[in-house]
Amino acid sequence: MENAQSNTLESDNLEECIAEASQWIPAILQEMKGMVVGQEYLIRRLLIGLLSNGHVLLEGVPGLAKTTTIKALAGCLQASFSRIQFTPDLLPSDIVGTLIYNPQEHKYFTKKGPVFANLLLADEINRAPAKVQSALLEAMQEHQVTLGEESFRLPEPFLVLATQNPVEQEGTYPLPEAQVDRFMMKVEVDYGSNDEELRILEMMASSKPKVAVKPVMTMETLVQLRELTDQIYIDDNIKRYIVELVTATRRPEKIDPKLTGLIRYGASPRATINLTLASRAHAFIEGRAHVTPLDVRSIAFDVLGHRILRTYEADAEGITATQIVEWILNKVPVP
């Protein structure tokens, strides 16, 4: 009886802690509104990535404030920030660093690259060829970089926030599948409404537009929020629901024969982990200490969409990965 009361108290305390800690979210949103008009969906997805330690890939045509949003978020967090503009002539050493020989001392010394930061903005990541994009793989997965025979740990927290233009555009290269899978979420960024564009005009059509935000949270606070997020409760039925959603991308014919022949490769086990972590972060942003099916469904498009490799048949019929995910969500029973 005492143990049951203790567990109840712990649960109540967690609920209170999360309700209080989640007040940081409106504070960040309010500060970012001074630089970014609209795009609240994008900002919330970036916050989910921060809370769940997951890299985020943003895709959209130029001019949709992808870079501005990431820079504003870094300013809100008092984080060390680096920006790499990916170009066709970029080299892997321009990202991770290199060894430079000192002829006077007859030895090599390490010159660290811009990857050594809390937040790394990989701008237009698909403008560079695959060998340069792959230079980020070890950093994204292991949070370390190997130069020569020595490995160097990256600052913690470490997060890659990348932007890319649609691959149909001239001068772009599709990301390798292994690297795409390292991103927890891929967020499609679209145009805002007419009212939002009017606000952009009023804010930014000036020779001196606002170029900075005030810091509202430290990285130490972010680490504490992550620890709280990890404690959010997920029922076993919801865990099974997450597994069923992910496995449905691998064997879609089991849930609906109409999906047969549309998926070449489904989501990896990393998707199961990321969908769980992102669902917890989504619950945290909503101020709850437990995950609901709605949390899972809300984040599923961003976590699963880029991990589904469609067949040529699906491509020919104009069926997108988003449509396939929606199809799966409608067919898999909700607990």
C-alpha positions, 0 to 999 in steps of 0.5 A: 500500500505504501509503495502504491502511494509512493508511486502515485506521489512520484507520478503527481510530482512528475506531472507538476514538474512537466507542467511547470517546465513546459512553460519554457516552450511558450517563452521560446515561441514568443521570442522567435515570433519577433524574427519568424512569422508563422512556421509554428509547426516547424518551430515545434518540430525543432523543439521536439528534436532538441528535447529528444536529442534528434537531428532534424532535416528541413526541406523547402524551396529557398526563402521560407525562413528555414535558416532564419528559424534555426539561427533564431532558435540557437539565439534563444538557447545560448548555445554555441552555433556553427553554420556550414554552407554546403557547396559542390566544392566543399571537402569533408575536412571543411566540416570535421577538421583536419591534421596540419603538419608543423615543420618546425616541431616535426609533428601534426596538430589538430584543427577542429572544424565547425562541427564542434558546436552545440547546434550545427546548421548544415545549410543546403546540405544536398548541394554537396556530393555524397562524400561530403554529406557522409562526413557528418555520419559519425558526428550525428550517430556517435557524437564524436569525430575521428581525425587521424588516429584520435577521436574527439568528443563533440560538445553536449548537447549536439544537434544537426539541423539541416536544410535542403532544397527539393531534389528536383531543383538544379544542382542538388544531390539526393542524400544517401539513405544511411544519412537520411535515416540518421535524421529523427525527423524530416519536416516539409516547410511550405509557404505561409498564408497571405496574412502571414506574408503581409506580416513578413512584409511589415516586419522585414521590408526595411533596411534594418530588419531585426537580426537577433533574439534574446536568450531565454534558456541555457543549455543546462536547462535544456539538459534538465528538460531532456531528463524530464522528457525521458521520464514521461510514461508510455503504456505498453499498448502504445509501445505495441502501437508504435511497433505495429506502425513501423512494421507496417511500413515493411509489410504493408500488404498485411494491413491492406492489399492495396499497399502491395507493391508501393513500398520498396523498403520500410522504416528501420528499427531506428524509426521505432526508437525515434517515434517513441522519443519524439512522442514523449517530447510531443507530450512534454510540449503539451504539458503531459506526463504520459504519451497518448495515441494522438502524440504518436499520430501527430509526429508519425508523418515527420518520423516515418515519411523520409524512411519509406522508400517508394517503388517505381510503381508508387512514383508513377502513380504519384503516391507520396510517402505522406499518403502512404503514412496516412494510409497506414495510420488509418489502417492500424488499430488505435489502442 
